[in-house]
């Protein structure tokens, strides 16, 4: 399935969350990720994220069976890191 | 249509972007918004956002014809502001 994941965590945990999400998805903006992922891998990501997060931290996942059902548009700067293009 | 909008802007422009996006959508996390919006209103939002944004600022919009095509799950804290529940 295709998902969009957005996290909002305390600064001290940002690095860990970034590293974790990058291991499963493409980094498209600040704390926003997207990509194709299996249901099993998504469950794994959620469990691992849950272990990192504390207090008011949150991770929102929007899942779609088909990427074509979502149309993405970027206004302003396209900050996609180079490592996703390679 | 149903959209998810996520912005990443310089701190000095966060307040303006927050106020603008709130006028069109529901605020669900830090810089993440969702909601039903007409194509016309979405265009209006993009134009107004473009006027606020500078340099590396960006706004990403994921649009879906049907909210049912997206399944949302929240891991951790549900920070949805009270004004969206009322």
Backbone of each chain as nested JSON, in Angstrom:
{
  "chains": [
    {"id": "A", "residues": [
      {"number": 1, "name": "UNK", "atoms": {"N": [0.838, -1.198, 0.0], "CA": [0.0, 0.0, 0.0], "C": [0.876, 1.252, 0.0]}},
      {"number": 2, "name": "UNK", "atoms": {"N": [0.227, 2.366, -0.341], "CA": [0.949, 3.636, -0.388], "C": [0.586, 4.427, 0.864]}},
      {"number": 3, "name": "UNK", "atoms": {"N": [1.586, 4.952, 1.553], "CA": [1.257, 5.725, 2.755], "C": [1.981, 7.07, 2.811]}},
      {"number": 4, "name": "UNK", "atoms": {"N": [1.375, 7.953, 3.596], "CA": [2.001, 9.23, 3.939], "C": [2.129, 9.172, 5.463]}},
      {"number": 5, "name": "UNK", "atoms": {"N": [3.307, 9.469, 5.976], "CA": [3.495, 9.455, 7.422], "C": [4.057, 10.805, 7.865]}},
      {"number": 6, "name": "UNK", "atoms": {"N": [3.493, 11.335, 8.922], "CA": [3.926, 12.632, 9.44], "C": [4.115, 12.515, 10.939]}},
      {"number": 7, "name": "UNK", "atoms": {"N": [5.278, 12.878, 11.422], "CA": [5.44, 12.822, 12.874], "C": [5.635, 14.202, 13.476]}},
      {"number": 8, "name": "UNK", "atoms": {"N": [5.296, 14.288, 14.744], "CA": [5.487, 15.513, 15.51], "C": [6.009, 15.051, 16.863]}},
      {"number": 9, "name": "UNK", "atoms": {"N": [7.317, 15.111, 17.021], "CA": [7.914, 14.624, 18.269], "C": [8.832, 15.679, 18.886]}},
      {"number": 10, "name": "UNK", "atoms": {"N": [9.139, 15.503, 20.143], "CA": [10.043, 16.396, 20.845], "C": [11.395, 16.428, 20.115]}},
      {"number": 11, "name": "UNK", "atoms": {"N": [12.008, 17.609, 20.097], "CA": [13.293, 17.798, 19.396], "C": [14.315, 16.707, 19.68]}},
      {"number": 12, "name": "UNK", "atoms": {"N": [14.379, 16.302, 20.924], "CA": [15.359, 15.302, 21.34], "C": [15.162, 13.944, 20.679]}},
      {"number": 13, "name": "UNK", "atoms": {"N": [13.955, 13.698, 20.156], "CA": [13.675, 12.402, 19.53], "C": [13.551, 12.496, 18.008]}},
      {"number": 14, "name": "UNK", "atoms": {"N": [13.74, 13.709, 17.479], "CA": [13.602, 13.919, 16.033], "C": [14.585, 13.069, 15.217]}},
      {"number": 15, "name": "UNK", "atoms": {"N": [15.815, 13.034, 15.661], "CA": [16.842, 12.294, 14.923], "C": [16.509, 10.821, 14.801]}},
      {"number": 16, "name": "UNK", "atoms": {"N": [16.064, 10.234, 15.906], "CA": [15.718, 8.809, 15.903], "C": [14.522, 8.533, 14.991]}},
      {"number": 17, "name": "UNK", "atoms": {"N": [13.525, 9.423, 15.048], "CA": [12.325, 9.22, 14.228], "C": [12.667, 9.381, 12.744]}},
      {"number": 18, "name": "UNK", "atoms": {"N": [13.511, 10.366, 12.455], "CA": [13.931, 10.595, 11.071], "C": [14.618, 9.35, 10.524]}},
      {"number": 19, "name": "UNK", "atoms": {"N": [15.544, 8.819, 11.295], "CA": [16.295, 7.638, 10.877], "C": [15.356, 6.444, 10.686]}},
      {"number": 20, "name": "UNK", "atoms": {"N": [14.443, 6.278, 11.619], "CA": [13.502, 5.16, 11.541], "C": [12.617, 5.269, 10.292]}},
      {"number": 21, "name": "UNK", "atoms": {"N": [12.016, 6.428, 10.096], "CA": [11.093, 6.585, 8.964], "C": [11.828, 6.466, 7.629]}},
      {"number": 22, "name": "UNK", "atoms": {"N": [13.049, 6.98, 7.582], "CA": [13.851, 6.884, 6.358], "C": [14.159, 5.442, 5.983]}},
      {"number": 23, "name": "UNK", "atoms": {"N": [14.187, 4.574, 6.984], "CA": [14.489, 3.165, 6.723], "C": [13.324, 2.471, 6.002]}},
      {"number": 24, "name": "UNK", "atoms": {"N": [12.133, 3.095, 6.053], "CA": [10.949, 2.476, 5.442], "C": [10.356, 3.287, 4.287]}},
      {"number": 25, "name": "UNK", "atoms": {"N": [10.593, 4.613, 4.323], "CA": [9.887, 5.508, 3.39], "C": [10.803, 6.567, 2.775]}},
      {"number": 26, "name": "UNK", "atoms": {"N": [10.25, 7.309, 1.82], "CA": [10.988, 8.425, 1.223], "C": [10.697, 9.707, 1.992]}},
      {"number": 27, "name": "UNK", "atoms": {"N": [11.721, 10.457, 2.273], "CA": [11.611, 11.699, 3.035], "C": [11.269, 12.826, 2.071]}},
      {"number": 28, "name": "UNK", "atoms": {"N": [10.095, 13.424, 2.216], "CA": [9.734, 14.47, 1.254], "C": [9.675, 15.88, 1.814]}},
      {"number": 29, "name": "UNK", "atoms": {"N": [9.601, 16.002, 3.115], "CA": [9.579, 17.342, 3.715], "C": [9.821, 17.194, 5.207]}},
      {"number": 30, "name": "UNK", "atoms": {"N": [10.521, 18.132, 5.786], "CA": [10.69, 18.207, 7.24], "C": [10.376, 16.889, 7.967]}},
      {"number": 31, "name": "UNK", "atoms": {"N": [9.14, 16.683, 8.392], "CA": [8.777, 15.457, 9.116], "C": [7.735, 14.647, 8.341]}},
      {"number": 32, "name": "UNK", "atoms": {"N": [7.791, 14.754, 7.008], "CA": [6.808, 14.086, 6.143], "C": [7.484, 13.049, 5.244]}},
      {"number": 33, "name": "UNK", "atoms": {"N": [6.882, 11.871, 5.189], "CA": [7.429, 10.749, 4.427], "C": [6.328, 10.113, 3.6]}},
      {"number": 34, "name": "UNK", "atoms": {"N": [6.702, 9.482, 2.493], "CA": [5.709, 8.77, 1.69], "C": [6.369, 7.552, 1.075]}},
      {"number": 35, "name": "UNK", "atoms": {"N": [5.56, 6.623, 0.644], "CA": [6.119, 5.48, -0.056], "C": [5.237, 4.259, -0.046]}},
      {"number": 36, "name": "UNK", "atoms": {"N": [5.642, 3.29, -0.843], "CA": [4.97, 1.993, -0.889], "C": [5.5, 1.163, 0.267]}},
      {"number": 37, "name": "UNK", "atoms": {"N": [4.623, 0.474, 0.949], "CA": [5.038, -0.34, 2.091], "C": [4.043, -1.488, 2.254]}},
      {"number": 38, "name": "UNK", "atoms": {"N": [4.527, -2.619, 2.714], "CA": [3.618, -3.748, 2.943], "C": [2.923, -3.554, 4.288]}},
      {"number": 39, "name": "UNK", "atoms": {"N": [1.809, -4.232, 4.492], "CA": [1.106, -4.095, 5.772], "C": [1.999, -4.538, 6.927]}},
      {"number": 40, "name": "UNK", "atoms": {"N": [2.768, -5.585, 6.704], "CA": [3.659, -6.09, 7.747], "C": [4.723, -5.078, 8.124]}},
      {"number": 41, "name": "UNK", "atoms": {"N": [5.327, -4.464, 7.108], "CA": [6.374, -3.472, 7.361], "C": [5.786, -2.235, 8.047]}},
      {"number": 42, "name": "UNK", "atoms": {"N": [4.565, -1.88, 7.673], "CA": [3.921, -0.721, 8.301], "C": [3.678, -0.994, 9.783]}},
      {"number": 43, "name": "UNK", "atoms": {"N": [3.225, -2.185, 10.104], "CA": [3.024, -2.561, 11.508], "C": [4.333, -2.465, 12.277]}},
      {"number": 44, "name": "UNK", "atoms": {"N": [5.402, -2.954, 11.637], "CA": [6.731, -2.916, 12.237], "C": [7.15, -1.463, 12.511]}},
      {"number": 45, "name": "UNK", "atoms": {"N": [6.924, -0.601, 11.517], "CA": [7.259, 0.816, 11.656], "C": [6.487, 1.443, 12.819]}},
      {"number": 46, "name": "UNK", "atoms": {"N": [5.186, 1.132, 12.896], "CA": [4.358, 1.698, 13.97], "C": [4.844, 1.242, 15.346]}},
      {"number": 47, "name": "UNK", "atoms": {"N": [5.201, -0.028, 15.45], "CA": [5.679, -0.563, 16.733], "C": [7.001, 0.09, 17.122]}},
      {"number": 48, "name": "UNK", "atoms": {"N": [7.902, 0.192, 16.149], "CA": [9.206, 0.798, 16.447], "C": [9.059, 2.283, 16.786]}},
      {"number": 49, "name": "UNK", "atoms": {"N": [8.133, 2.968, 16.083], "CA": [7.898, 4.391, 16.366], "C": [7.333, 4.538, 17.777]}},
      {"number": 50, "name": "UNK", "atoms": {"N": [6.419, 3.637, 18.13], "CA": [5.804, 3.671, 19.459], "C": [6.824, 3.54, 20.577]}},
      {"number": 51, "name": "UNK", "atoms": {"N": [7.906, 2.836, 20.287], "CA": [8.948, 2.66, 21.305], "C": [9.803, 3.911, 21.464]}},
      {"number": 52, "name": "UNK", "atoms": {"N": [9.89, 4.7, 20.405], "CA": [10.684, 5.942, 20.457], "C": [9.868, 7.076, 21.097]}},
      {"number": 53, "name": "UNK", "atoms": {"N": [8.586, 7.135, 20.732], "CA": [7.749, 8.264, 21.141], "C": [7.377, 8.262, 22.63]}},
      {"number": 54, "name": "UNK", "atoms": {"N": [7.249, 9.487, 23.154], "CA": [6.854, 9.666, 24.562], "C": [5.907, 10.86, 24.656]}},
      {"number": 55, "name": "UNK", "atoms": {"N": [5.279, 11.0, 25.797], "CA": [4.439, 12.161, 26.1], "C": [3.494, 12.541, 24.96]}},
      {"number": 56, "name": "UNK", "atoms": {"N": [3.649, 13.777, 24.448], "CA": [2.739, 14.292, 23.422], "C": [3.155, 13.942, 22.0]}},
      {"number": 57, "name": "UNK", "atoms": {"N": [4.201, 13.155, 21.834], "CA": [4.663, 12.804, 20.491], "C": [3.557, 12.093, 19.716]}},
      {"number": 58, "name": "UNK", "atoms": {"N": [3.522, 12.312, 18.418], "CA": [2.539, 11.585, 17.616], "C": [3.044, 11.306, 16.204]}},
      {"number": 59, "name": "UNK", "atoms": {"N": [2.477, 10.257, 15.645], "CA": [2.781, 9.868, 14.267], "C": [1.434, 9.608, 13.599]}},
      {"number": 60, "name": "UNK", "atoms": {"N": [1.18, 10.299, 12.5], "CA": [-0.079, 10.085, 11.78], "C": [0.248, 9.383, 10.469]}},
      {"number": 61, "name": "UNK", "atoms": {"N": [-0.493, 8.323, 10.192], "CA": [-0.287, 7.581, 8.946], "C": [-1.576, 7.607, 8.126]}},
      {"number": 62, "name": "UNK", "atoms": {"N": [-1.457, 8.049, 6.875], "CA": [-2.581, 8.014, 5.939], "C": [-2.245, 6.906, 4.947]}},
      {"number": 63, "name": "UNK", "atoms": {"N": [-3.105, 5.912, 4.877], "CA": [-2.818, 4.785, 3.991], "C": [-3.842, 4.697, 2.87]}},
      {"number": 64, "name": "UNK", "atoms": {"N": [-3.334, 4.412, 1.669], "CA": [-4.205, 4.271, 0.51], "C": [-3.817, 2.983, -0.214]}},
      {"number": 65, "name": "UNK", "atoms": {"N": [-4.816, 2.269, -0.696], "CA": [-4.484, 1.019, -1.394], "C": [-3.736, 1.29, -2.695]}},
      {"number": 66, "name": "UNK", "atoms": {"N": [-3.965, 2.478, -3.246], "CA": [-3.392, 2.783, -4.546], "C": [-2.862, 4.214, -4.587]}},
      {"number": 67, "name": "UNK", "atoms": {"N": [-1.606, 4.369, -4.968], "CA": [-0.996, 5.707, -5.012], "C": [-1.744, 6.631, -5.977]}},
      {"number": 68, "name": "UNK", "atoms": {"N": [-2.351, 6.022, -7.0], "CA": [-3.049, 6.825, -8.024], "C": [-4.259, 7.556, -7.469]}},
      {"number": 69, "name": "UNK", "atoms": {"N": [-4.749, 7.104, -6.337], "CA": [-5.917, 7.749, -5.735], "C": [-5.557, 9.081, -5.094]}},
      {"number": 70, "name": "UNK", "atoms": {"N": [-4.265, 9.343, -4.986], "CA": [-3.803, 10.58, -4.364], "C": [-2.998, 11.389, -5.369]}},
      {"number": 71, "name": "UNK", "atoms": {"N": [-3.327, 12.649, -5.468], "CA": [-2.574, 13.514, -6.367], "C": [-1.776, 14.483, -5.512]}},
      {"number": 72, "name": "UNK", "atoms": {"N": [-0.472, 14.493, -5.729], "CA": [0.386, 15.334, -4.893], "C": [0.791, 16.602, -5.626]}},
      {"number": 73, "name": "UNK", "atoms": {"N": [0.7, 17.731, -4.958], "CA": [1.223, 18.952, -5.565], "C": [2.063, 19.692, -4.527]}},
      {"number": 74, "name": "UNK", "atoms": {"N": [3.139, 20.276, -5.008], "CA": [4.052, 20.998, -4.119], "C": [4.062, 22.47, -4.497]}},
      {"number": 75, "name": "UNK", "atoms": {"N": [3.773, 23.317, -3.521], "CA": [3.802, 24.762, -3.746], "C": [5.065, 25.255, -3.038]}},
      {"number": 76, "name": "UNK", "atoms": {"N": [5.872, 25.994, -3.754], "CA": [7.127, 26.476, -3.169], "C": [8.253, 25.509, -3.433]}},
      {"number": 77, "name": "UNK", "atoms": {"N": [9.139, 25.401, -2.459], "CA": [10.372, 24.622, -2.622], "C": [10.145, 23.112, -2.519]}},
      {"number": 78, "name": "UNK", "atoms": {"N": [10.718, 22.372, -3.456], "CA": [10.677, 20.908, -3.4], "C": [11.939, 20.46, -2.688]}},
      {"number": 79, "name": "UNK", "atoms": {"N": [11.778, 20.123, -1.411], "CA": [12.951, 19.85, -0.575], "C": [13.393, 18.397, -0.585]}},
      {"number": 80, "name": "UNK", "atoms": {"N": [12.846, 17.636, -1.497], "CA": [13.159, 16.207, -1.503], "C": [14.67, 15.98, -1.456]}},
      {"number": 81, "name": "UNK", "atoms": {"N": [15.138, 15.246, -0.48], "CA": [16.583, 15.023, -0.386], "C": [17.115, 14.24, -1.59]}},
      {"number": 82, "name": "UNK", "atoms": {"N": [18.364, 14.494, -1.92], "CA": [18.992, 13.88, -3.083], "C": [18.996, 12.352, -2.992]}},
      {"number": 83, "name": "UNK", "atoms": {"N": [19.079, 11.818, -1.775], "CA": [19.18, 10.364, -1.647], "C": [17.921, 9.631, -2.126]}},
      {"number": 84, "name": "UNK", "atoms": {"N": [16.809, 10.377, -2.27], "CA": [15.6, 9.735, -2.785], "C": [15.57, 9.709, -4.304]}},
      {"number": 85, "name": "UNK", "atoms": {"N": [16.367, 10.565, -4.911], "CA": [16.361, 10.661, -6.367], "C": [17.287, 9.609, -6.954]}},
      {"number": 86, "name": "UNK", "atoms": {"N": [18.355, 9.353, -6.248], "CA": [19.341, 8.379, -6.738], "C": [18.769, 6.972, -6.758]}}
    ]},
    {"id": "B", "residues": [
      {"number": 1, "name": "UNK", "atoms": {"N": [-13.372, 17.674, -2.8], "CA": [-12.364, 16.643, -2.622], "C": [-11.785, 16.7, -1.205]}},
      {"number": 2, "name": "UNK", "atoms": {"N": [-11.132, 15.607, -0.829], "CA": [-10.534, 15.53, 0.494], "C": [-9.021, 15.752, 0.348]}},
      {"number": 3, "name": "UNK", "atoms": {"N": [-8.461, 16.622, 1.164], "CA": [-7.015, 16.853, 1.046], "C": [-6.284, 16.792, 2.395]}},
      {"number": 4, "name": "UNK", "atoms": {"N": [-4.993, 16.535, 2.27], "CA": [-4.077, 16.626, 3.411], "C": [-3.073, 17.691, 2.987]}},
      {"number": 5, "name": "UNK", "atoms": {"N": [-2.841, 18.663, 3.831], "CA": [-1.871, 19.708, 3.507], "C": [-0.832, 19.788, 4.617]}},
      {"number": 6, "name": "UNK", "atoms": {"N": [0.426, 19.872, 4.229], "CA": [1.525, 19.937, 5.195], "C": [2.46, 21.064, 4.769]}},
      {"number": 7, "name": "UNK", "atoms": {"N": [2.721, 21.978, 5.667], "CA": [3.667, 23.031, 5.289], "C": [4.951, 22.953, 6.097]}},
      {"number": 8, "name": "UNK", "atoms": {"N": [5.988, 23.497, 5.525], "CA": [7.289, 23.6, 6.183], "C": [7.798, 24.993, 5.841]}},
      {"number": 9, "name": "UNK", "atoms": {"N": [7.618, 25.916, 6.765], "CA": [8.018, 27.301, 6.494], "C": [8.896, 27.84, 7.607]}},
      {"number": 10, "name": "UNK", "atoms": {"N": [9.58, 28.92, 7.314], "CA": [10.415, 29.588, 8.301], "C": [9.558, 29.982, 9.515]}},
      {"number": 11, "name": "UNK", "atoms": {"N": [10.155, 29.872, 10.701], "CA": [9.43, 30.179, 11.946], "C": [8.648, 31.491, 11.885]}},
      {"number": 12, "name": "UNK", "atoms": {"N": [9.246, 32.486, 11.286], "CA": [8.625, 33.803, 11.227], "C": [7.332, 33.837, 10.426]}},
      {"number": 13, "name": "UNK", "atoms": {"N": [7.129, 32.808, 9.586], "CA": [5.906, 32.781, 8.762], "C": [4.926, 31.695, 9.21]}},
      {"number": 14, "name": "UNK", "atoms": {"N": [5.29, 30.972, 10.275], "CA": [4.433, 29.884, 10.766], "C": [3.053, 30.365, 11.19]}},
      {"number": 15, "name": "UNK", "atoms": {"N": [3.009, 31.465, 11.898], "CA": [1.733, 31.983, 12.392], "C": [0.768, 32.298, 11.27]}},
      {"number": 16, "name": "UNK", "atoms": {"N": [1.286, 32.96, 10.24], "CA": [0.447, 33.322, 9.092], "C": [-0.058, 32.085, 8.366]}},
      {"number": 17, "name": "UNK", "atoms": {"N": [0.828, 31.1, 8.184], "CA": [0.443, 29.867, 7.481], "C": [-0.596, 29.089, 8.285]}},
      {"number": 18, "name": "UNK", "atoms": {"N": [-0.386, 29.05, 9.587], "CA": [-1.328, 28.346, 10.464], "C": [-2.714, 28.975, 10.342]}},
      {"number": 19, "name": "UNK", "atoms": {"N": [-2.754, 30.289, 10.417], "CA": [-4.027, 31.015, 10.352], "C": [-4.703, 30.785, 8.99]}},
      {"number": 20, "name": "UNK", "atoms": {"N": [-3.898, 30.834, 7.94], "CA": [-4.437, 30.639, 6.593], "C": [-5.017, 29.227, 6.428]}},
      {"number": 21, "name": "UNK", "atoms": {"N": [-4.23, 28.224, 6.784], "CA": [-4.683, 26.835, 6.602], "C": [-5.897, 26.515, 7.463]}},
      {"number": 22, "name": "UNK", "atoms": {"N": [-5.926, 27.076, 8.658], "CA": [-7.072, 26.865, 9.544], "C": [-8.362, 27.432, 8.967]}},
      {"number": 23, "name": "UNK", "atoms": {"N": [-8.227, 28.445, 8.134], "CA": [-9.415, 29.059, 7.536], "C": [-10.06, 28.13, 6.508]}},
      {"number": 24, "name": "UNK", "atoms": {"N": [-9.319, 27.13, 6.046], "CA": [-9.83, 26.234, 5.004], "C": [-9.958, 24.784, 5.468]}},
      {"number": 25, "name": "UNK", "atoms": {"N": [-9.133, 24.389, 6.452], "CA": [-9.018, 22.973, 6.81], "C": [-9.004, 22.74, 8.32]}},
      {"number": 26, "name": "UNK", "atoms": {"N": [-9.053, 21.471, 8.704], "CA": [-8.932, 21.109, 10.118], "C": [-7.472, 20.862, 10.472]}},
      {"number": 27, "name": "UNK", "atoms": {"N": [-7.075, 21.409, 11.598], "CA": [-5.687, 21.298, 12.047], "C": [-5.539, 19.99, 12.825]}},
      {"number": 28, "name": "UNK", "atoms": {"N": [-4.728, 19.058, 12.332], "CA": [-4.627, 17.782, 13.035], "C": [-3.292, 17.518, 13.715]}},
      {"number": 29, "name": "UNK", "atoms": {"N": [-2.27, 18.235, 13.327], "CA": [-0.96, 18.043, 13.971], "C": [-0.071, 19.207, 13.571]}},
      {"number": 30, "name": "UNK", "atoms": {"N": [0.775, 19.651, 14.473], "CA": [1.803, 20.646, 14.185], "C": [1.535, 21.457, 12.899]}},
      {"number": 31, "name": "UNK", "atoms": {"N": [2.02, 20.99, 11.768], "CA": [1.838, 21.722, 10.513], "C": [1.042, 20.887, 9.507]}},
      {"number": 32, "name": "UNK", "atoms": {"N": [0.15, 20.037, 10.021], "CA": [-0.639, 19.132, 9.174], "C": [-2.128, 19.435, 9.281]}},
      {"number": 33, "name": "UNK", "atoms": {"N": [-2.774, 19.49, 8.118], "CA": [-4.195, 19.831, 8.048], "C": [-4.904, 18.854, 7.127]}},
      {"number": 34, "name": "UNK", "atoms": {"N": [-6.2, 18.669, 7.354], "CA": [-6.966, 17.819, 6.459], "C": [-8.373, 18.366, 6.346]}},
      {"number": 35, "name": "UNK", "atoms": {"N": [-9.074, 17.962, 5.317], "CA": [-10.47, 18.355, 5.21], "C": [-11.021, 18.292, 3.808]}},
      {"number": 36, "name": "UNK", "atoms": {"N": [-12.326, 18.447, 3.74], "CA": [-13.028, 18.522, 2.462], "C": [-12.892, 19.951, 1.948]}},
      {"number": 37, "name": "UNK", "atoms": {"N": [-12.609, 20.084, 0.676], "CA": [-12.452, 21.423, 0.1], "C": [-12.823, 21.363, -1.382]}},
      {"number": 38, "name": "UNK", "atoms": {"N": [-13.372, 22.432, -1.886], "CA": [-13.707, 22.457, -3.319], "C": [-12.444, 22.773, -4.112]}},
      {"number": 39, "name": "UNK", "atoms": {"N": [-12.454, 22.452, -5.399], "CA": [-11.268, 22.755, -6.215], "C": [-10.976, 24.252, -6.226]}},
      {"number": 40, "name": "UNK", "atoms": {"N": [-12.018, 25.047, -6.272], "CA": [-11.858, 26.501, -6.289], "C": [-11.204, 27.01, -5.014]}},
      {"number": 41, "name": "UNK", "atoms": {"N": [-11.691, 26.504, -3.881], "CA": [-11.146, 26.93, -2.588], "C": [-9.688, 26.468, -2.437]}},
      {"number": 42, "name": "UNK", "atoms": {"N": [-9.396, 25.283, -2.977], "CA": [-8.022, 24.776, -2.898], "C": [-7.084, 25.67, -3.711]}},
      {"number": 43, "name": "UNK", "atoms": {"N": [-7.525, 26.075, -4.879], "CA": [-6.721, 26.987, -5.699], "C": [-6.454, 28.283, -4.943]}},
      {"number": 44, "name": "UNK", "atoms": {"N": [-7.513, 28.781, -4.299], "CA": [-7.427, 30.02, -3.522], "C": [-6.393, 29.856, -2.392]}},
      {"number": 45, "name": "UNK", "atoms": {"N": [-6.484, 28.725, -1.708], "CA": [-5.54, 28.445, -0.616], "C": [-4.093, 28.413, -1.134]}},
      {"number": 46, "name": "UNK", "atoms": {"N": [-3.891, 27.74, -2.276], "CA": [-2.539, 27.649, -2.84], "C": [-1.993, 29.02, -3.215]}},
      {"number": 47, "name": "UNK", "atoms": {"N": [-2.843, 29.845, -3.797], "CA": [-2.411, 31.194, -4.201], "C": [-2.058, 32.032, -2.977]}},
      {"number": 48, "name": "UNK", "atoms": {"N": [-2.925, 31.975, -1.972], "CA": [-2.668, 32.756, -0.752], "C": [-1.415, 32.25, -0.032]}},
      {"number": 49, "name": "UNK", "atoms": {"N": [-1.221, 30.924, -0.034], "CA": [-0.021, 30.358, 0.608], "C": [1.22, 30.815, -0.15]}},
      {"number": 50, "name": "UNK", "atoms": {"N": [1.133, 30.818, -1.47], "CA": [2.255, 31.242, -2.306], "C": [2.688, 32.669, -2.018]}},
      {"number": 51, "name": "UNK", "atoms": {"N": [1.728, 33.487, -1.602], "CA": [2.046, 34.885, -1.298], "C": [2.75, 35.019, 0.053]}},
      {"number": 52, "name": "UNK", "atoms": {"N": [2.487, 34.075, 0.945], "CA": [3.127, 34.117, 2.28], "C": [4.527, 33.511, 2.21]}},
      {"number": 53, "name": "UNK", "atoms": {"N": [4.676, 32.417, 1.441], "CA": [5.926, 31.657, 1.43], "C": [7.084, 32.353, 0.702]}},
      {"number": 54, "name": "UNK", "atoms": {"N": [8.286, 32.092, 1.215], "CA": [9.512, 32.642, 0.62], "C": [10.607, 31.592, 0.68]}},
      {"number": 55, "name": "UNK", "atoms": {"N": [11.676, 31.846, -0.049], "CA": [12.88, 30.999, -0.012], "C": [12.57, 29.499, -0.085]}},
      {"number": 56, "name": "UNK", "atoms": {"N": [12.974, 28.762, 0.97], "CA": [12.826, 27.313, 0.975], "C": [11.473, 26.824, 1.496]}},
      {"number": 57, "name": "UNK", "atoms": {"N": [10.577, 27.721, 1.796], "CA": [9.262, 27.329, 2.322], "C": [8.548, 26.416, 1.329]}},
      {"number": 58, "name": "UNK", "atoms": {"N": [7.793, 25.469, 1.86], "CA": [7.006, 24.636, 0.951], "C": [5.695, 24.192, 1.584]}},
      {"number": 59, "name": "UNK", "atoms": {"N": [4.754, 23.906, 0.706], "CA": [3.443, 23.393, 1.112], "C": [3.158, 22.206, 0.199]}},
      {"number": 60, "name": "UNK", "atoms": {"N": [2.898, 21.047, 0.802], "CA": [2.585, 19.871, 0.002], "C": [1.111, 19.535, 0.205]}},
      {"number": 61, "name": "UNK", "atoms": {"N": [0.419, 19.329, -0.896], "CA": [-1.003, 18.987, -0.834], "C": [-1.22, 17.612, -1.471]}},
      {"number": 62, "name": "UNK", "atoms": {"N": [-1.847, 16.704, -0.722], "CA": [-2.226, 15.394, -1.244], "C": [-3.74, 15.439, -1.397]}},
      {"number": 63, "name": "UNK", "atoms": {"N": [-4.22, 15.261, -2.602], "CA": [-5.662, 15.357, -2.828], "C": [-6.243, 14.028, -3.262]}},
      {"number": 64, "name": "UNK", "atoms": {"N": [-7.401, 13.705, -2.711], "CA": [-8.079, 12.462, -3.037], "C": [-9.533, 12.796, -3.352]}},
      {"number": 65, "name": "UNK", "atoms": {"N": [-10.091, 12.128, -4.363], "CA": [-11.489, 12.431, -4.692], "C": [-12.434, 11.98, -3.592]}},
      {"number": 66, "name": "UNK", "atoms": {"N": [-11.975, 11.001, -2.816], "CA": [-12.854, 10.413, -1.817], "C": [-12.087, 10.135, -0.525]}},
      {"number": 67, "name": "UNK", "atoms": {"N": [-12.599, 10.66, 0.576], "CA": [-11.927, 10.483, 1.87], "C": [-11.807, 9.004, 2.23]}},
      {"number": 68, "name": "UNK", "atoms": {"N": [-12.758, 8.197, 1.743], "CA": [-12.777, 6.764, 2.08], "C": [-11.572, 6.014, 1.513]}},
      {"number": 69, "name": "UNK", "atoms": {"N": [-10.922, 6.607, 0.52], "CA": [-9.76, 5.962, -0.086], "C": [-8.534, 6.04, 0.807]}},
      {"number": 70, "name": "UNK", "atoms": {"N": [-8.658, 6.859, 1.847], "CA": [-7.524, 7.021, 2.761], "C": [-7.923, 6.57, 4.155]}},
      {"number": 71, "name": "UNK", "atoms": {"N": [-7.088, 5.789, 4.761], "CA": [-7.361, 5.34, 6.116], "C": [-6.333, 5.994, 7.032]}},
      {"number": 72, "name": "UNK", "atoms": {"N": [-6.814, 6.7, 8.024], "CA": [-5.902, 7.432, 8.899], "C": [-5.704, 6.704, 10.223]}},
      {"number": 73, "name": "UNK", "atoms": {"N": [-4.468, 6.599, 10.661], "CA": [-4.249, 6.057, 11.999], "C": [-3.255, 6.947, 12.736]}},
      {"number": 74, "name": "UNK", "atoms": {"N": [-3.492, 7.1, 14.016], "CA": [-2.645, 7.96, 14.836], "C": [-1.949, 7.115, 15.887]}},
      {"number": 75, "name": "UNK", "atoms": {"N": [-0.631, 7.181, 15.915], "CA": [0.145, 6.458, 16.91], "C": [0.629, 7.531, 17.892]}},
      {"number": 76, "name": "UNK", "atoms": {"N": [0.394, 7.308, 19.16], "CA": [0.796, 8.29, 20.16], "C": [-0.325, 9.26, 20.431]}},
      {"number": 77, "name": "UNK", "atoms": {"N": [0.05, 10.502, 20.699], "CA": [-0.899, 11.521, 21.12], "C": [-1.749, 12.072, 19.975]}},
      {"number": 78, "name": "UNK", "atoms": {"N": [-3.061, 12.156, 20.208], "CA": [-3.957, 12.78, 19.233], "C": [-4.08, 14.244, 19.634]}},
      {"number": 79, "name": "UNK", "atoms": {"N": [-3.323, 15.077, 18.893], "CA": [-3.236, 16.488, 19.288], "C": [-4.306, 17.392, 18.686]}},
      {"number": 80, "name": "UNK", "atoms": {"N": [-5.287, 16.77, 18.086], "CA": [-6.308, 17.575, 17.409], "C": [-6.837, 18.678, 18.328]}},
      {"number": 81, "name": "UNK", "atoms": {"N": [-6.753, 19.917, 17.885], "CA": [-7.207, 21.002, 18.747], "C": [-8.716, 20.914, 19.003]}},
      {"number": 82, "name": "UNK", "atoms": {"N": [-9.115, 21.412, 20.158], "CA": [-10.515, 21.337, 20.566], "C": [-11.435, 22.049, 19.568]}},
      {"number": 83, "name": "UNK", "atoms": {"N": [-10.942, 23.092, 18.92], "CA": [-11.824, 23.851, 18.021], "C": [-12.308, 23.036, 16.818]}},
      {"number": 84, "name": "UNK", "atoms": {"N": [-11.669, 21.906, 16.546], "CA": [-12.137, 21.064, 15.437], "C": [-13.232, 20.108, 15.88]}},
      {"number": 85, "name": "UNK", "atoms": {"N": [-13.309, 19.877, 17.172], "CA": [-14.296, 18.93, 17.69], "C": [-15.628, 19.632, 17.873]}},
      {"number": 86, "name": "UNK", "atoms": {"N": [-15.57, 20.885, 18.263], "CA": [-16.804, 21.649, 18.506], "C": [-17.59, 21.867, 17.231]}}
    ]}
  ]
}
